[in-house]
Amino acid sequence: MTDRKAPVCVLGGGSFGTTLANLMAAEGVPVTLWLRDAKVARQIADNHENPRYLPGFRLDERLQVTTDIEAAIASAGLIFLAIPSSAFRSVLQSVGPLLAGKQVVSTTKGIEQPGFLMMSQIVEQEAPAARVAVLSGPNLAKEMAAGELTATVVASEDEQLCHAVQAVLGGPNLRVYASQDRYGVELGGALKNVYAIIAGMASALGMGENTKAMLITRALAEMTRFAVHMGANPLTFLGLAGVGDLIVTCTSAQSRNFQVGYALGKGETLEEGVARLGQVAEGVNTLKVLKQKSEEEGVYMPLVTGLHAIVFDKQPLPVVIGKLMSAEQKTDVEFAAVMSAGPIKS
């Protein structure tokens, strides 16, 4: 994978963090995985398995595990952040000065309020001397851990940092493509989680393939409309971090957000669905944040509005569907219209 075996550390021992660390360790990259949970760390060290987040997958014996976050950071020049968004800032606050001069790659898909901040923007605030990139794409952890062919996107204006990530991650089963649109890539990774909840509900209700295709396509149009309004490049959403991530999250039962939506479609409460999942479903919090921000910005997002009405306002599903299907029928591909007719009014 790489001739230069520069030390790497991954902060966060959930399913994705463990998978990333193991992929690199299996290719001979010196990797340290940091976990807060000492019990899980011991299980990985002793049994080479993460039974809580990645059960059934044997991890490479060369993978080093620690609960000492300072030592983990000190040992590496390239650091991947795979920390849930709810704990992201608190962890960064505790280690921000240690990241000075380090190459830092956020893999977390979420948005912080107040401020509507992406995770990489939190890194910039808490570790202003770090070099920052993001990693996002159609990347289901269990499939990656099983060696399924996968592609992802590393995004940063720092080309050397992108090359460094490609050098340690790119391999026989994983392609790593580069982008300079860090904000767009990161925003796409956060927004698609909301639409995965809708897709899970549609699946639980037994909706047809036409309906599912309509939902995914209109979700892409909606999230792109919002992202472009916020300053992202629309072409980013035609790539892996946009439509690619949206498709896999909206069609796979492995997606945590899809599972939450499926539970809602089967009549469970939000609390029941999240509790049974046992892991973070970022789309639930993102839905609240996105609904508020879209209203503040005046961006038309009917799917977000409809899902929020179902999940948080407890409106009956048939009523919400009726409103969606009776809404004004606008242009299909809005950005094609932009090229000939000027800016779109949201």
C-alpha positions in Angstrom: 0.0 0.0 0.0 2.8 2.4 0.9 6.5 2.2 1.1 6.7 4.9 3.7 5.2 3.3 6.8 4.6 6.5 8.7 2.8 6.0 12.0 -0.9 6.7 12.1 -3.5 6.8 14.9 -7.2 6.5 14.8 -9.2 8.2 17.6 -12.5 6.4 18.2 -13.1 2.6 18.4 -16.5 2.4 17.0 -17.2 0.3 13.9 -15.8 2.7 11.4 -12.7 3.7 13.4 -11.9 0.1 14.1 -12.3 -0.8 10.4 -10.1 2.0 9.2 -7.4 1.2 11.7 -7.5 -2.5 10.8 -7.3 -1.9 7.1 -4.1 0.1 7.5 -2.6 -2.4 10.0 -3.3 -5.2 7.6 -1.2 -3.4 5.0 1.8 -2.9 7.4 1.0 0.7 8.4 1.9 1.2 12.1 -1.5 2.1 13.6 -2.6 2.9 17.1 -6.3 2.8 17.8 -7.5 4.9 20.8 -10.7 3.9 22.7 -12.2 5.4 25.8 -13.6 2.1 26.9 -10.9 0.1 28.7 -12.9 -3.1 28.6 -13.2 -3.1 24.8 -9.6 -2.1 24.4 -8.5 -5.2 26.4 -10.8 -7.4 24.3 -9.2 -6.1 21.1 -5.7 -6.5 22.5 -6.3 -10.0 23.9 -8.8 -11.5 21.3 -8.2 -9.3 18.2 -11.9 -8.5 17.9 -14.1 -5.6 18.8 -17.1 -7.5 20.1 -19.2 -4.4 20.8 -19.0 -2.6 17.4 -17.5 -5.0 15.0 -18.4 -8.5 16.2 -17.3 -11.5 14.1 -14.4 -9.8 12.4 -10.8 -10.8 13.4 -8.5 -7.8 13.6 -4.9 -7.8 12.5 -2.5 -8.7 15.3 -0.3 -5.7 14.4 -3.0 -3.3 15.4 -2.0 -1.5 18.6 -4.7 -0.4 21.0 -4.6 2.2 23.8 -6.7 4.2 26.2 -4.0 6.9 26.5 -5.1 9.5 24.0 -2.0 11.7 24.5 0.3 8.8 23.8 -1.7 7.8 20.7 -1.5 11.3 19.3 2.2 11.7 20.1 3.0 8.5 18.3 1.6 9.7 14.9 1.8 12.5 12.4 -1.5 11.5 10.6 -4.6 11.2 12.8 -8.0 10.0 11.8 -11.0 11.2 14.0 -13.8 8.7 14.2 -15.6 10.1 17.2 -19.4 10.5 17.5 -20.5 14.1 16.8 -22.0 14.4 20.3 -18.5 13.9 21.9 -16.5 15.4 19.1 -15.8 18.9 20.5 -15.2 17.7 24.1 -12.5 15.3 22.9 -10.9 18.0 20.7 -10.9 20.5 23.5 -8.9 18.0 25.6 -6.2 17.4 23.0 -6.3 20.4 20.7 -2.8 21.7 21.5 -1.4 18.2 20.9 -2.6 18.4 17.3 -0.4 21.3 16.3 1.4 20.5 13.1 -0.4 17.2 12.8 -2.4 16.0 9.7 -5.9 15.5 11.0 -8.7 13.8 9.0 -12.3 13.9 10.3 -14.5 10.9 9.4 -17.4 12.0 11.5 -20.7 12.9 9.7 -22.6 15.4 11.8 -23.5 19.1 12.3 -23.1 21.0 15.6 -25.4 23.6 16.8 -25.3 26.5 17.5 -23.4 27.7 14.5 -24.2 25.0 12.0 -20.6 23.8 12.2 -19.1 20.8 10.3 -16.8 18.6 12.3 -13.7 19.9 10.4 -14.6 23.5 11.4 -14.6 22.3 15.1 -11.1 20.9 14.5 -10.0 24.3 13.2 -11.4 26.0 16.2 -10.0 23.6 18.8 -6.7 22.8 17.0 -6.0 25.9 14.8 -2.4 24.7 14.0 -3.5 21.4 12.6 -3.7 20.5 8.9 -7.3 19.4 8.2 -9.1 17.1 5.8 -12.3 15.1 5.8 -13.1 11.5 4.6 -16.5 10.6 3.4 -18.3 8.3 0.9 -20.4 5.2 0.5 -18.5 3.4 3.3 -20.4 0.8 5.3 -18.0 -0.4 7.9 -18.9 -4.1 7.9 -18.5 -4.3 4.2 -15.1 -2.6 4.3 -14.0 -4.9 7.1 -15.0 -7.9 5.0 -12.9 -6.7 2.1 -15.7 -5.6 -0.2 -14.5 -3.3 -3.0 -15.1 0.3 -1.8 -14.3 3.8 -2.7 -14.1 7.0 -0.6 -13.2 10.7 -0.9 -10.6 12.6 1.0 -11.2 16.4 0.8 -8.9 19.3 1.5 -7.3 22.2 -0.2 -4.0 20.8 1.2 -2.9 18.5 -1.6 0.0 17.0 0.4 -2.5 15.9 3.1 -4.8 14.3 0.5 -1.8 12.4 -0.9 -0.8 11.2 2.6 -4.3 9.8 3.2 -4.3 8.1 -0.2 -0.9 6.6 0.5 -2.0 4.9 3.8 -5.6 4.0 2.9 -5.6 3.2 -0.9 -5.1 -0.5 -1.6 -6.5 -3.5 -3.4 -10.0 -3.2 -2.0 -10.2 0.5 -1.3 -9.9 3.4 -3.7 -9.3 6.9 -2.3 -10.3 9.8 -4.5 -9.3 13.4 -3.8 -11.5 16.6 -3.7 -10.8 20.2 -2.9 -14.4 20.8 -1.8 -14.0 20.0 1.8 -17.2 21.7 2.9 -19.3 20.1 0.2 -18.0 16.6 0.9 -18.6 17.0 4.6 -22.0 18.5 4.1 -23.1 15.7 1.8 -22.0 13.1 4.4 -24.1 14.8 7.1 -27.2 15.5 5.0 -27.7 12.1 3.5 -28.3 10.6 7.0 -31.6 12.4 7.1 -32.9 10.9 3.9 -31.8 7.5 5.0 -34.4 7.7 7.7 -37.0 8.5 5.1 -35.9 5.5 3.0 -36.0 3.2 6.0 -39.6 4.3 6.6 -40.5 3.7 3.0 -39.1 0.2 3.1 -40.9 -0.7 6.3 -44.2 0.5 4.7 -43.6 -1.7 1.7 -43.5 1.1 -0.8 -42.7 0.3 -4.4 -39.5 0.7 -6.4 -40.8 3.7 -8.2 -41.4 5.4 -4.9 -38.0 4.5 -3.6 -36.3 5.9 -6.7 -38.4 9.1 -6.5 -37.4 9.6 -2.8 -33.7 9.1 -3.5 -33.6 11.3 -6.5 -35.6 14.1 -4.9 -33.4 13.8 -1.8 -30.4 14.4 -4.0 -32.0 17.4 -5.5 -33.0 18.8 -2.1 -29.6 18.2 -0.4 -27.8 19.7 -3.4 -30.0 22.8 -3.4 -29.2 23.4 0.2 -25.5 22.7 -0.1 -25.1 25.0 -3.1 -26.9 27.7 -1.2 -24.4 27.3 1.6 -21.4 27.6 -0.8 -20.7 24.0 -1.9 -19.9 22.9 -5.4 -22.9 21.2 -7.0 -20.6 18.8 -8.9 -19.5 17.3 -5.6 -22.9 15.8 -5.2 -22.6 13.9 -8.4 -19.7 12.0 -6.9 -19.0 9.4 -4.2 -19.6 11.8 -1.3 -22.9 12.9 -2.7 -25.0 10.5 -4.7 -22.8 7.5 -3.9 -23.2 7.9 -0.2 -26.9 8.7 -0.5 -27.6 5.5 -2.5 -25.8 3.2 -0.1 -27.3 4.8 3.0 -30.8 4.8 1.6 -30.8 1.2 0.3 -28.8 -0.8 2.9 -30.3 -2.2 6.1 -26.7 -1.9 7.5 -27.2 1.9 7.7 -28.0 2.9 11.2 -30.2 5.8 10.0 -32.1 3.4 7.7 -32.7 1.1 10.7 -34.1 4.0 12.7 -36.5 4.9 9.8 -37.5 1.3 9.4 -38.4 1.1 13.1 -40.5 4.3 12.7 -42.2 2.8 9.7 -43.1 -0.3 11.7 -44.8 1.9 14.4 -42.0 2.1 17.0 -41.3 5.4 18.7 -38.1 7.3 17.9 -36.8 6.4 21.4 -37.5 2.7 20.9 -35.8 2.6 17.5 -32.7 4.4 18.7 -32.5 2.3 21.9 -32.7 -0.9 20.0 -30.0 0.2 17.6 -27.5 0.7 20.4 -25.3 3.0 18.4 -25.4 6.7 17.3 -27.7 7.5 14.4 -26.4 10.9 13.3 -29.4 11.7 11.1 -31.8 12.2 14.1 -29.9 15.2 15.4 -29.1 16.4 11.9 -32.8 16.5 11.1 -33.4 19.0 13.8 -30.5 21.1 12.9 -31.3 21.1 9.1 -34.9 21.9 9.6 -34.0 25.0 11.6 -31.2 26.1 9.2 -33.2 25.6 6.0 -36.0 27.9 7.4 -33.4 30.5 8.5 -31.9 30.5 5.0 -35.2 30.3 3.1 -34.2 27.0 1.3 -37.1 24.9 0.1 -36.7 21.4 1.7 -40.0 19.6 1.6 -38.7 16.1 2.5 -36.9 17.5 5.6 -40.0 19.4 6.6 -42.2 16.3 6.1 -39.9 14.0 8.1 -39.6 16.5 10.9 -43.4 16.7 11.1 -43.6 12.9 11.4 -40.7 12.4 13.9 -41.0 15.4 16.2 -44.4 16.9 15.6 -46.2 13.5 15.6 -48.2 14.3 12.5 -49.8 11.2 10.8 -47.8 9.8 7.9 -50.8 9.9 5.4 -51.2 13.6 6.0 -47.6 14.4 5.4 -47.5 12.3 2.3 -50.6 14.1 1.0 -48.9 17.4 1.5 -45.7 16.3 -0.3 -47.6 14.9 -3.3 -49.8 18.0 -3.7 -46.9 20.5 -3.6 -46.0 22.6 -6.6 -44.3 20.5 -9.4 -41.1 22.3 -10.2 -38.0 21.8 -12.4 -36.5 18.3 -12.3 -32.8 19.0 -12.6 -32.5 22.5 -11.2 -28.9 23.1 -12.0 -29.5 22.4 -15.6 -31.9 25.3 -15.5 -29.3 27.5 -13.9 -27.0 27.2 -16.9 -29.6 28.8 -19.2 -31.9 30.8 -16.9 -29.7 32.3 -14.2 -29.9 31.7 -10.4 -32.7 29.6 -8.9 -35.0 31.1 -6.3 -35.1 28.7 -3.4 
